[in-house]
Amino acid sequence: MNELNGKTVVVSGGAEGIGLGMARILGGHGMNVVLADINAEQLQKAEQGLSEQNIPVLSVALDAGNIEQWQDVAEQAIIRFGKVHMLVNNAGVSGTPGSIEDTHQKDWRWVVDVNLMGVVNGTQVMVPLMKQHGEGGWLINVASMAGFGGLPGAGPYSATKAAVVAISEGWRAELAPENIHVSVLCPGFVKTRIHQSHRNKPAQYAKEKQTASEDVQAKASAMDAIIGAGMDPDLVGERVVEAIMANELYIFTHPNYRPVVQARSAAIDAAFARAEESPLLADDVVPDIPFLG
């Protein structure tokens, strides 16, 4: 891929899982890789692994919810590699499964800070660097199939992933004149440890200790089995390269989920049809203002 060779990518949450899989594949296509992650031990292992594959790599500690730390990542990336051409906003957490009334405010804040504000922070820091060198680039935001259909018991996760899809759609139009291509990756189950996100949970989001119910424990065990059988992160990385070369906005990895999205789209279309039939919404009542999306 000559378009990628010699250019630099910053990957948040890059120490393992989808982030590391993408880093390996992009590095294999000749990119310099900046790995940013909150887990120092995993980060060191990931850096060593990429170095052993002769991939130019820099690792920097990052809490994605902290914009000052993003600025440090940017500074170190420029010092080491000179320019940033691609940002992969991959850092994400699952949160704590639970009902509406049982989901703690601190869990909401944690998931929003990482999954949504982490994407906002990374983009606000790195995109100006892409604009400065004028060579264009790529912005890849990692959402989820949950961004196209909310999951019961996972309100914070579903909300943030839907938000990432929406802001990616808006940013694609906004950044097109700068030749910065925006894509949103929406994977299904991938072999990662996102369901064990609490291992990296910062102290400010901690709450009083609670004993997990038998139902929660059973769901966690079931999730272990499902994710353990998930897609290999390197395959996700290959799919991303394929998609960005075709300038795709939505990057899907699990085509077997297509009927779910089709059913949602059909339900939305049916709702519009009912609105058209409503006597409350006649043409002379609803202002004819075009949708700007």
Secondary structure, 3 states (H helix, E strand, C coil): CCCCCCCEEEEECCCCHHHHHHHHHHHHCCCEEEEEECCHHHHHHHHHHHHHCCCCEEEEECCCCCHHHHHHHHHHHHHHHCCCCEEEECCCCCCCCCCCCCCCHHHHHHHHHHHHHHHHHHHHHHHHHHHHHCCCEEEEEECCHHHHCCCCCCHHHHHHHHHHHHHHHHHHHHHHHHCEEEEEEECCCECCCHHHHHHHCCHHHCCCCCCCCHHHHHHHHHHHHHHHCCECHHHHHHHHHHHHHCCCCEEECCHHHHHHHHHHHHHHHHHHHHHHHCHHHCCCCCCCCCCCC
